[in-house]
Amino acid sequence: MSASPISSLFRRLKTRLATSGLSALFAPRKPRHALLRVAFGVLGVALLLVLLVIGVFVGAAMLIGGLLLRLLGQRGKPVARKRVVDGEYRVVGKNGAAANARPPIARLST
């Protein structure tokens, strides 16, 4: 079974990138010193916690803002009583035409 053209294209690109030395520029390397490794680990965890806290506060602010907009938008509007439906109704027959509908007005062409 032969490889698809897309997979062979990606294989060639990967080989070209690996041989160019450019991949070493973007590959993360762990420092050799043990204390430096621990410091970077703690820094990474602290960064994740800060981003988590910021995300929680932004989410809470969005929820509170949405609730405030909803409450302010309802000010001054009358509150409908429960189970009250107001409207105009028309009885529709089986053929789809309204039973109490007026016949169309015939127009005379001149």
C-alpha positions as CSV (number, residue, x, y, z in Angstrom):
1,M,0.0,0.0,0.0
2,S,1.5,3.4,-1.0
3,A,1.4,6.5,1.2
4,S,-0.9,9.3,0.3
5,P,0.5,12.4,-1.3
6,I,-0.2,14.5,1.8
7,S,1.6,12.3,4.2
8,S,4.6,12.1,1.9
9,L,4.6,15.9,1.7
10,F,4.6,16.2,5.4
11,R,7.3,13.6,5.7
12,R,9.5,15.6,3.3
13,L,8.8,18.9,5.1
14,K,9.7,17.2,8.5
15,T,12.9,15.9,7.1
16,R,13.8,19.2,5.6
17,L,13.1,21.0,8.9
18,A,15.1,18.5,11.0
19,T,18.2,18.8,8.7
20,S,18.1,22.6,8.5
21,G,18.9,23.1,12.2
22,L,15.9,25.3,12.6
23,S,14.1,22.8,14.7
24,A,16.7,23.2,17.5
25,L,15.7,26.9,17.7
26,F,12.1,26.1,18.7
27,A,12.6,22.9,20.7
28,P,12.3,23.5,24.4
29,R,15.4,22.3,26.4
30,K,15.5,21.6,30.1
31,P,18.3,23.3,32.0
32,R,21.0,21.0,33.4
33,H,21.2,22.6,36.8
34,A,18.7,20.9,39.2
35,L,17.8,24.1,41.0
36,L,17.2,25.9,37.8
37,R,14.9,23.1,36.7
38,V,12.9,23.4,39.9
39,A,12.7,27.2,39.6
40,F,11.3,26.9,36.0
41,G,8.8,24.3,37.2
42,V,7.6,26.5,40.0
43,L,7.5,29.5,37.7
44,G,5.4,27.5,35.2
45,V,2.9,26.3,37.9
46,A,2.7,29.9,39.2
47,L,1.9,31.2,35.7
48,L,-0.8,28.6,35.3
49,L,-2.4,29.5,38.6
50,V,-2.3,33.2,37.8
51,L,-4.0,32.6,34.4
52,L,-6.6,30.4,36.1
53,V,-7.4,33.1,38.7
54,I,-7.6,35.7,36.0
55,G,-10.0,33.5,34.0
56,V,-12.2,32.9,37.0
57,F,-12.5,36.6,37.7
58,V,-13.2,37.5,34.1
59,G,-15.8,34.8,33.9
60,A,-17.5,36.0,37.2
61,A,-17.4,39.6,35.9
62,M,-19.1,38.5,32.7
63,L,-21.8,36.7,34.6
64,I,-22.4,39.6,36.9
65,G,-22.5,42.1,34.0
66,G,-25.0,39.9,32.1
67,L,-27.2,39.7,35.2
68,L,-27.0,43.5,35.8
69,L,-27.9,44.2,32.1
70,R,-30.9,41.8,32.4
71,L,-32.1,43.4,35.6
72,L,-31.6,47.0,34.3
73,G,-33.4,46.1,31.0
74,Q,-36.5,44.9,32.9
75,R,-36.9,48.1,34.9
76,G,-40.1,50.0,34.1
77,K,-41.6,47.1,32.1
78,P,-44.9,45.7,33.3
79,V,-44.8,42.3,34.8
80,A,-47.3,39.9,33.3
81,R,-49.4,37.7,35.6
82,K,-48.9,34.0,35.4
83,R,-51.1,31.9,33.1
84,V,-52.4,34.9,31.2
85,V,-52.2,34.7,27.4
86,D,-53.5,37.6,25.5
87,G,-54.0,37.4,21.8
88,E,-56.4,37.1,18.9
89,Y,-57.4,33.7,17.7
90,R,-58.9,32.4,14.5
91,V,-60.5,29.0,14.0
92,V,-58.9,27.2,11.1
93,G,-60.7,24.4,9.3
94,K,-59.3,21.2,8.0
95,N,-58.5,22.7,4.6
96,G,-56.3,25.4,6.1
97,A,-58.6,28.3,5.5
98,A,-59.9,30.3,8.5
99,A,-63.6,29.4,9.2
100,N,-64.5,33.0,10.0
101,A,-62.4,34.6,7.3
102,R,-64.0,37.1,4.9
103,P,-64.0,36.2,1.2
104,P,-61.4,38.1,-0.8
105,I,-62.6,41.4,-2.4
106,A,-62.9,41.1,-6.2
107,R,-61.1,43.8,-8.1
108,L,-62.3,45.1,-11.3
109,S,-59.8,45.8,-13.9
110,T,-60.3,48.9,-16.0
